[in-house]
Amino acid sequence: MINLSDIRVALVGVGNCASSLVQGVEYYRDVDESSPVVSGLMHNIIGGYKISDIKFVAAFDIDKRKVGYDLGKAIFSEPNCTKKFQDVPELGVDVQKGPVLDGVAETTMDAFLVDGKQKPVDVAEILRETKAEILINYLPVGSERATRYYVDACLESGVALINAIPVFIASDSEWIKKFEEKNLPVIGDDVKSQVGATIVHRTLAKLFVDRGVKLDRSYQLNVGGNTDFLNMLKRERLKSKKISKTESVQSQLRNRLSDYNIHIGPSDHIPWLEDNKVCFIRMEGRKFGDVPLTLELRLSVEDSPNSAGIMVDAIRCCKLALDRKISGVLTSPSAYFMKHPPEQYRDSTAKEMVEEFIRGERER
Ligand SMILES: NC(=O)c1ccc[n+]([C@@H]2O[C@H](COP(=O)([O-])OP(=O)(O)OC[C@H]3O[C@@H](n4cnc5c(N)ncnc54)[C@H](O)[C@@H]3O)[C@@H](O)[C@H]2O)c1
């Protein structure tokens, strides 16, 4: 039976991020509704929607250790390696096989096990059958063709999109137009973690600007041991990831750094780190009297739960847009929740904009 307050979500890619999200929805299921604040989220309730209103109704993957299994089980299948912080019961949703297209890279060929005998389903048809309302794209970085396939399925079946990866959809005017034509909202691109490398680097860049320090050069190097990092060993897949992460920091500066003076990117895969991501940031600048200043920072986080709370809030904002019949790109949620939105704002401004959006004082 469909409950009116249900938010019906389909997942594309049942990897570590999906695991943290599904675990999180279970973790907060019985949270005290009267408490305005819960750890890891913007608000306990958003526009009347509780965390437990999120219902997973469909899931797509290509790995034979996940396809055909209940989502509650598949999230704990290899090669997923993120921290288990919550038991998840069977959810009554079997993971279905999507088309592989360019989802598997040379570097992940041995990590993602594809069984050619399992035939892909018609994703648009499943989305219609399951009455999915929002699809979350958690494909590996560089999945350009696969992303286009799933986004077309959204448009065909009338499903909104939250694009967690750096293939540009919500920041591309052609795709935005397509969502407007179908009266569907879209949030994207490339989810920004709660306290991750991007938000920390952006905040420090803004701090330098606000305190009158001239930033001369900077780098951000990231290492991790999950399949996201394994996939990103393939340099050709990284083009848009690099743009997304670099622009996110550049957008906070008064004067852009030349390409030579800024380097941001994933740098290596270290298997034993598993889902732990370690980030190294260096910033070199000049303060009063052009006296040099150097900042070095090391941040260590469990990668996947870091973006799951952001997604829980993004899902509820997307549902509000569906309720309010707002179509096209949601500028405020995209600016606050995503690294590469169509329009960049300071994070404090973007947060205010999302609060106004939630209260209904701002259309998008
Ligand atoms: N961890 C974060 O906080 C964060 C932040 C920003 C962006 N992202 C992005 O989110 C995405 C997901 O990250 P992850 O850590 O869950 O990755 P992951 O490697 O754990 O999961 C990817 C999943 O996609 C599946 N897959 C591959 N091709 C497919 C296809 N054609 N159809 C359906 N499924 C397919 C794989 O089998 C795997 O289960 C990545 O692109 C990552 O860069 C993550």
The ligand as an SDF file (V2000), in Angstrom:
LIG
                    3D

 44 48  0  0  0  0  0  0  0  0999 V2000
   31.6130    9.0160   -0.8850 N   0  0  0  0  0  0  0  0  0  0  0  0
   31.1660   10.2180   -1.0830 C   0  0  0  0  0  0  0  0  0  0  0  0
   30.9750   10.9310   -0.1410 O   0  0  0  0  0  0  0  0  0  0  0  0
   30.9330   10.7310   -2.4810 C   0  0  0  0  0  0  0  0  0  0  0  0
   30.9610   12.0980   -2.6950 C   0  0  0  0  0  0  0  0  0  0  0  0
   30.7570   12.5860   -3.9880 C   0  0  0  0  0  0  0  0  0  0  0  0
   30.5000   11.7230   -5.0360 C   0  0  0  0  0  0  0  0  0  0  0  0
   30.4870   10.3910   -4.8110 N   0  0  0  0  0  0  0  0  0  0  0  0
   30.2680    9.5310   -5.9710 C   0  0  0  0  0  0  0  0  0  0  0  0
   29.1750    8.6480   -5.7720 O   0  0  0  0  0  0  0  0  0  0  0  0
   29.3620    7.5120   -6.6270 C   0  0  0  0  0  0  0  0  0  0  0  0
   29.1570    6.2270   -5.8400 C   0  0  0  0  0  0  0  0  0  0  0  0
   30.2070    6.0880   -4.8970 O   0  0  0  0  0  0  0  0  0  0  0  0
   30.4080    4.6950   -4.1510 P   0  0  0  0  0  0  0  0  0  0  0  0
   31.4840    4.9160   -3.1570 O   0  0  0  0  0  0  0  0  0  0  0  0
   29.1140    4.1390   -3.7230 O   0  0  0  0  0  0  0  0  0  0  0  0
   30.9900    3.8150   -5.3630 O   0  0  0  0  0  0  0  0  0  0  0  0
   31.0530    2.2120   -5.4400 P   0  0  0  0  0  0  0  0  0  0  0  0
   32.1690    1.8880   -6.3530 O   0  0  0  0  0  0  0  0  0  0  0  0
   31.0570    1.6310   -4.0730 O   0  0  0  0  0  0  0  0  0  0  0  0
   29.6410    1.8220   -6.1150 O   0  0  0  0  0  0  0  0  0  0  0  0
   29.3530    1.9090   -7.4760 C   0  0  0  0  0  0  0  0  0  0  0  0
   28.3260    0.8200   -7.7880 C   0  0  0  0  0  0  0  0  0  0  0  0
   27.8660    1.0070   -9.1190 O   0  0  0  0  0  0  0  0  0  0  0  0
   27.6790   -0.2880   -9.6910 C   0  0  0  0  0  0  0  0  0  0  0  0
   27.6200   -0.1440  -11.1490 N   0  0  0  0  0  0  0  0  0  0  0  0
   28.6230   -0.0550  -12.0760 C   0  0  0  0  0  0  0  0  0  0  0  0
   28.1100    0.1040  -13.3080 N   0  0  0  0  0  0  0  0  0  0  0  0
   26.7650    0.0860  -13.1850 C   0  0  0  0  0  0  0  0  0  0  0  0
   25.6910    0.2060  -14.1200 C   0  0  0  0  0  0  0  0  0  0  0  0
   25.9110    0.3770  -15.4180 N   0  0  0  0  0  0  0  0  0  0  0  0
   24.4140    0.1600  -13.6420 N   0  0  0  0  0  0  0  0  0  0  0  0
   24.1700   -0.0130  -12.2970 C   0  0  0  0  0  0  0  0  0  0  0  0
   25.1580   -0.1170  -11.3890 N   0  0  0  0  0  0  0  0  0  0  0  0
   26.4360   -0.0600  -11.8180 C   0  0  0  0  0  0  0  0  0  0  0  0
   28.8550   -1.0870   -9.1480 C   0  0  0  0  0  0  0  0  0  0  0  0
   28.6380   -2.4700   -9.2460 O   0  0  0  0  0  0  0  0  0  0  0  0
   28.8700   -0.5980   -7.7010 C   0  0  0  0  0  0  0  0  0  0  0  0
   28.0250   -1.3780   -6.8790 O   0  0  0  0  0  0  0  0  0  0  0  0
   30.7970    7.6320   -7.1960 C   0  0  0  0  0  0  0  0  0  0  0  0
   30.7360    8.1860   -8.4880 O   0  0  0  0  0  0  0  0  0  0  0  0
   31.4340    8.6150   -6.2410 C   0  0  0  0  0  0  0  0  0  0  0  0
   32.5300    9.3320   -6.8070 O   0  0  0  0  0  0  0  0  0  0  0  0
   30.7010    9.8770   -3.5630 C   0  0  0  0  0  0  0  0  0  0  0  0
  1  2  1  0
  2  3  2  0
  2  4  1  0
  4  5  1  0
  4 44  2  0
  5  6  2  0
  6  7  1  0
  7  8  2  0
  8  9  1  0
  8 44  1  0
  9 10  1  0
  9 42  1  0
 10 11  1  0
 11 12  1  0
 11 40  1  0
 12 13  1  0
 13 14  1  0
 14 15  2  0
 14 16  1  0
 14 17  1  0
 17 18  1  0
 18 19  2  0
 18 20  1  0
 18 21  1  0
 21 22  1  0
 22 23  1  0
 23 24  1  0
 23 38  1  0
 24 25  1  0
 25 26  1  0
 25 36  1  0
 26 27  1  0
 26 35  1  0
 27 28  2  0
 28 29  1  0
 29 30  1  0
 29 35  2  0
 30 31  1  0
 30 32  2  0
 32 33  1  0
 33 34  2  0
 34 35  1  0
 36 37  1  0
 36 38  1  0
 38 39  1  0
 40 41  1  0
 40 42  1  0
 42 43  1  0
M  CHG  2   8   1  16  -1
M  END
$$$$
